[in-house]
């Protein structure tokens, strides 16, 4: 399965922007406004935008946004929701991965939240080419803290996935002598997801783990039974996050 196919499949159960449940988004928006990064004249590039969980609230405050994602299905959901939240005139979408993305435009703010778009230092360097003023990332601190990870740890002693994205960005910034700011954030996310998506998530945790085990789909379904509500699976993340941002002075 290609990365595009994988993210298209995930899109069906992926979080979508909900005005009634956007406390974390509003915290991020407030920080960006307080730091004079975001205002009504700001142009934004949202890398790995997904279904627009941050694209839509950013669009309510910014001038316009170019939303980039590898999944066309994610972008279709974003476009649908942008109409529902009356920001469709501010959002343009582009179906591409970050490595292949090209544009003659530069943006006041380059933004990415929990994005899997970046794999090495070249991807970070590319960001500088598209930023006129500011760059901002929202990333996990160490692990997701999901109930799936707890389930695998309790049943098979599978280690939690430790994310190095934030650490890698800080290492790169330090190597470039770029001064940055960070602000810690916390959030709990819960949803009911389809069983096949839950199976994919379990397999991802196993694949990333140092102490791998072999579980077939039937065994994973048995493992997930305590979390099943009807035909869906309860997925919960207690997230420790960090907002990292800096001014591009190049």
HELIX and SHEET records of a PDB file:
HELIX    1   1 UNK A    3  UNK A   11  1                                   9    
HELIX    2   2 UNK A   19  UNK A   21  5                                   3    
HELIX    3   3 UNK A   23  UNK A   34  1                                  12    
HELIX    4   4 UNK A   55  UNK A   61  1                                   7    
HELIX    5   5 UNK A   72  UNK A   84  1                                  13    
HELIX    6   6 UNK A  121  UNK A  130  1                                  10    
HELIX    7   7 UNK A  147  UNK A  156  1                                  10    
HELIX    8   8 UNK A  165  UNK A  175  1                                  11    
HELIX    9   9 UNK A  195  UNK A  208  1                                  14    
HELIX   10  10 UNK A  217  UNK A  224  1                                   8    
HELIX   11  11 UNK A  225  UNK A  227  5                                   3    
SHEET    1   A 7 UNK A  91  UNK A  95  0                                        
SHEET    2   A 7 UNK A  64  UNK A  69  1                                        
SHEET    3   A 7 UNK A  43  UNK A  47  1                                        
SHEET    4   A 7 UNK A 107  UNK A 113  1                                        
SHEET    5   A 7 UNK A 131  UNK A 140  1                                        
SHEET    6   A 7 UNK A 232  UNK A 247 -1                                        
SHEET    7   A 7 UNK A 181  UNK A 194 -1                                        
SHEET    1   B 7 UNK A  91  UNK A  95  0                                        
SHEET    2   B 7 UNK A  64  UNK A  69  1                                        
SHEET    3   B 7 UNK A  43  UNK A  47  1                                        
SHEET    4   B 7 UNK A 107  UNK A 113  1                                        
SHEET    5   B 7 UNK A 131  UNK A 140  1                                        
SHEET    6   B 7 UNK A 232  UNK A 247 -1                                        
SHEET    7   B 7 UNK A 228  UNK A 229 -1                                        
END                                                                             
